[in-house]
Amino acid sequence: MNLYRLLTGPDDASFCHRVTEALNKGWSLYGSPSVTYDAEKKQTICAQAVIKEVFSKEYSPDMKLSEQ
């Protein structure tokens, strides 16, 4: 089974730590990161897609992808 997540958040160290945590849990980067600017909050928002192949489970819409 292939899993997909899109990590998003402010462009700060916490976002980088979330991506690093996912990589260390076996997720792989998928494509390039994206950034946009939130004029209301006056901050840059980042997004990075990650994927992971899991062999021992079947997909269910109820599964928590962050725990896989």
C-alpha positions as MATLAB code, in Angstrom:
seq = 'MNLYRLLTGPDDASFCHRVTEALNKGWSLYGSPSVTYDAEKKQTICAQAVIKEVFSKEYSPDMKLSEQ';
ca = [
       0.000    0.000    0.000;
       1.242    3.504   -0.812;
       0.523    6.326    1.620;
       0.536   10.075    0.905;
       0.644   13.055    3.266;
       0.932   16.778    2.699;
       2.741   18.474    5.553;
       1.977   22.184    5.902;
       2.850   24.912    8.342;
       4.607   28.212    8.930;
       8.095   28.515    7.461;
       9.958   27.982   10.713;
      12.017   25.384   12.540;
       8.915   23.460   13.671;
       7.962   22.758   10.042;
      11.474   21.514    9.280;
      11.331   19.272   12.359;
       7.991   17.786   11.205;
       9.460   16.954    7.790;
      12.611   15.545    9.422;
      10.500   13.401   11.766;
       8.533   12.000    8.824;
      11.748   11.173    6.947;
      13.101    9.359    9.997;
       9.876    7.329   10.216;
      10.403    5.993    6.696;
       8.528    8.601    4.628;
      10.175    9.950    1.442;
       9.933   13.397   -0.087;
       7.541   13.558   -3.030;
       8.145   16.493   -5.341;
       9.446   19.906   -4.435;
       8.347   21.966   -1.450;
       5.898   24.799   -2.051;
       5.581   28.129   -0.295;
       2.943   30.830   -0.209;
       2.460   34.000    1.744;
      -0.494   34.500    4.120;
      -1.050   38.263    4.044;
      -3.502   38.155    6.966;
      -1.034   36.420    9.273;
       1.970   38.077    7.591;
       3.873   34.803    7.388;
       5.174   32.367    4.812;
       3.483   28.942    4.737;
       5.336   25.826    3.511;
       4.041   22.548    2.125;
       5.904   19.310    1.443;
       4.368   16.091    0.158;
       5.724   12.809    1.521;
       4.995    9.199    0.557;
       5.583    5.834    2.166;
       5.138    2.235    1.012;
       3.693   -0.097    3.653;
       3.476   -3.824    3.009;
       1.782   -5.192    6.117;
      -1.489   -3.240    6.066;
      -4.449   -2.473    3.840;
      -5.662    1.064    3.297;
      -8.628    2.313    5.300;
      -9.999    5.865    5.330;
     -10.021    5.637    9.137;
      -6.261    5.117    9.506;
      -4.128    7.898   10.961;
      -1.456    8.421    8.338;
       0.862   10.198   10.768;
       1.056    6.996   12.836;
       2.048    4.748    9.939;
];
